[in-house]
Amino acid sequence: MDEHRLPTWPVVCPYCDSRFDLLVDVSQGSHETWEDCPRCCAPIHLKIEIVSVSGEIGSVIVGSDNDVI
């Protein structure tokens, strides 16, 4: 998928409180993944919910690597 067409979702790093826009690959449907914070490089656990076949993002839950989300 073309990065310029990926939707973004605003998130806050649970480690350093940096705010950034997360690129979300909606073609995967609802899923869990880990992304490194662009500022402190800590692993962020993400649970992404896609609510429609057109790829609408319903929610993004953010947690530290050890959080159960």
C-alpha positions in Angstrom: 0.0 0.0 0.0 1.2 3.5 -0.9 2.4 5.3 2.3 0.9 8.6 0.9 -2.5 7.0 0.9 -2.4 5.4 4.4 -4.6 7.0 6.9 -3.1 8.4 10.1 -4.3 8.3 13.7 -3.0 10.6 16.5 -1.3 8.7 19.3 0.7 9.5 22.5 3.8 7.4 23.4 3.1 5.6 26.8 6.8 6.0 27.6 7.9 9.6 26.7 4.4 11.2 26.1 5.4 12.3 22.6 2.5 12.9 20.2 2.8 11.7 16.7 0.6 10.5 13.8 0.6 6.8 13.3 0.3 5.5 9.7 -2.3 2.7 9.8 -2.4 -0.1 7.1 -6.2 -0.6 7.0 -5.8 -3.4 4.5 -4.9 -5.8 7.3 -8.3 -5.3 9.0 -8.5 -5.2 12.8 -5.1 -6.3 14.2 -2.5 -5.9 16.9 1.0 -4.8 16.2 4.0 -3.1 17.7 5.7 0.1 16.5 8.7 1.9 17.9 8.2 5.5 19.1 9.8 7.9 16.6 11.3 9.9 19.5 12.4 7.4 22.3 12.4 4.2 20.2 10.4 2.3 22.9 8.1 -0.5 21.6 4.5 0.6 21.6 1.8 -2.1 21.6 -1.2 -1.1 19.4 -4.6 -2.7 19.0 -6.2 -1.3 15.8 -9.9 -1.7 15.1 -11.2 -1.3 11.6 -15.0 -0.9 11.5 -15.9 -1.0 7.8 -14.9 -2.7 4.6 -13.9 0.7 3.3 -11.1 0.8 5.9 -12.6 3.2 8.5 -10.6 3.2 11.7 -12.8 2.8 14.7 -10.1 3.0 17.4 -6.5 2.6 18.2 -5.6 1.4 21.7 -2.0 2.3 22.8 0.0 0.5 25.5 3.5 -0.1 26.7 5.2 -3.3 25.6 4.1 -5.0 28.8 0.5 -3.9 28.9 -2.2 -6.3 28.0 -4.6 -4.4 25.8 
